[in-house]
């Protein structure tokens, strides 16, 4: 039996590669998981009560468009967080986690041709690997745009050749960035919106880490002066509320874009169960649990500054919950950390790939490790101490 050739160029997903790298190697200490971005902070205290109150709604097919209570919660949060007004009936759309939306939006909105040729989808490099699979499934050419220290760990889309920009249908952008923790300021979002208008492409703004910051709330793509159809922003409870298992996210854009996503979901997606939608609405409406979680992350960032601040490869992230630490050899360092200390991190090269030769080539993730600060503070302290003692 044959399989589609379009996926043959994709690298193996990062975590199976990590397992293969470390399988058979005994950990040099009590294992400390710092590779996966799976938050371990306490769940919102009201979560169980809301789920229990609506458990009977598991017997009902959930509405494809989302319960009105949930859509109102999305719109209310957008108004509080970004000061923007969006119609809960036509401009927001619930997702089974943002990965569903980041993938499906490309299928729903990427045209078969752009400027008479195969369309291009721009990806920051390193990148969330869903972006690349979405581009390829949509029949587009993924172009990996380096996000390096020289560019402030954000992709410089405006520097791309005009021939690429003319063919561009979609540009994915993540802020705060996974894995580097860099934040796009308001000027960056406005420049990207202007570029999208000039070359007629959409911006897919992955803002899943937008409620985890060190000193100030990161600006959002929706705050740029732009046609609402030009930008599709994605948000999630996975990081904001430490609820990756609830699978609640949403997309916000202009009515035409949302209608396209809704139409695709009707045939190929699955809406969130109603009890989960009720719980999600409560989470989007509450800020107290988010503030408590953010304070825990800020304490762990301060700990990282204290323990790793003198390492030449360390830089303090602005948001998110990852450290992006420069090392001589990311794969060898990952294996060494596990073998000597039991600390499990992720090689940066597993999150990126060779950039287009037209953009200078090279793998911008090589020479970095990603360290997740998601565990409890005492475990993070143990892991960072072991990391410091191994790398210095």
Secondary structure, DSSP 8 states (H G I E B T S, - for coil): ----GGGTTS---HHHHHHHHHTT---SSS-EE-SS----S---TTHHHHHHHTGGGGGS---TT--HHHHHHHHHHHHHHH-----TTTSEEEEESHHHHHHHHHHHH--S-BTTB--EEEEEES--THHHHHHHHTT-EEEEEE--GGGTTS--GGGS-HHHHHHEEEEEEESS-TTT-----HHHHHHHHHHHHHHT-EEEEE-TTTT-BSSS----GGGSSS-GGGEEEEEEHHHHSS-TTT-EEEEE--HHHHHHHHHHHHHH-----HHHHHHHHHHHH--HHHHHHHHHHHHHHHHHHHHHTTSTT----SBSSEEEEE-S-HHHHHHHHHHHH-EE-EEGGGG-----GGGT-S-TTTTEEEEE--S-HHHHHHHHHHHHHHH-
